[in-house]
């Protein structure tokens, strides 16, 4: 798993920005908001991903990916 290109990437906090960014590297089945700017991405035939983000602006319209880790199924 190479997530180097995604760390630091800014995406829209609109439900599709993160998904579009991840789909460029992974086969994503679904994405769920876990809470506090943390998301879970279920993938086809691979362990889920835990994506940690942080807001970029005060309105929280943009988020930055700060970590991506594989989790247990």
C-alpha positions as CSV (number, residue, x, y, z in Angstrom):
1,X,0.0,0.0,0.0
2,X,1.5,3.3,-1.1
3,X,-0.3,6.3,0.4
4,X,2.6,8.7,0.1
5,X,0.8,10.7,-2.6
6,X,-2.3,11.1,-0.5
7,X,-0.7,12.4,2.7
8,X,-1.1,16.1,2.8
9,X,-3.6,16.2,0.0
10,X,-6.4,18.7,0.5
11,X,-9.9,17.7,-0.5
12,X,-13.4,19.1,-0.2
13,X,-15.2,18.1,2.9
14,X,-18.4,17.3,1.0
15,X,-18.6,13.5,1.0
16,X,-17.1,13.0,-2.4
17,X,-13.8,14.8,-2.3
18,X,-12.1,12.1,-0.1
19,X,-13.7,9.3,-2.0
20,X,-12.5,10.6,-5.3
21,X,-8.9,11.0,-4.0
22,X,-8.9,7.5,-2.6
23,X,-10.4,5.9,-5.7
24,X,-7.3,7.1,-7.7
25,X,-5.3,4.6,-5.6
26,X,-7.7,2.0,-4.2
27,X,-10.9,0.1,-5.2
28,X,-13.2,1.7,-2.6
29,X,-16.6,0.1,-1.9
30,X,-17.7,2.7,0.7
31,X,-16.6,5.5,3.0
32,X,-18.0,6.2,6.4
33,X,-17.4,9.1,8.8
34,X,-16.2,7.6,12.1
35,X,-16.1,10.9,13.9
36,X,-13.7,13.8,14.7
37,X,-12.4,14.0,11.1
38,X,-11.7,10.2,10.9
39,X,-13.1,8.1,8.1
40,X,-13.2,4.4,7.3
41,X,-12.9,3.2,3.7
42,X,-14.0,-0.3,2.9
43,X,-12.1,-1.7,-0.1
44,X,-12.7,-4.6,-2.5
45,X,-10.6,-7.7,-1.5
46,X,-8.4,-5.7,0.9
47,X,-8.4,-4.6,4.5
48,X,-10.3,-1.4,5.3
49,X,-8.5,1.9,5.6
50,X,-8.7,4.4,8.5
51,X,-8.1,7.9,7.2
52,X,-7.3,10.7,9.6
53,X,-7.9,14.2,8.4
54,X,-7.9,17.7,9.8
55,X,-9.7,20.9,8.8
56,X,-7.9,23.4,6.7
57,X,-10.2,26.4,7.1
58,X,-12.4,27.6,9.8
59,X,-15.6,26.8,7.9
60,X,-14.3,23.2,7.6
61,X,-15.1,23.1,3.9
62,X,-11.7,21.6,3.1
63,X,-9.8,18.8,4.9
64,X,-6.2,17.6,4.7
65,X,-5.3,13.9,4.8
66,X,-2.8,13.4,7.6
67,X,-2.7,9.6,8.0
68,X,-3.9,6.4,6.3
69,X,-3.6,3.0,8.0
70,X,-5.0,-0.4,7.2
71,X,-7.3,-1.8,9.9
72,X,-8.6,-5.2,10.8
73,X,-11.5,-6.4,8.8
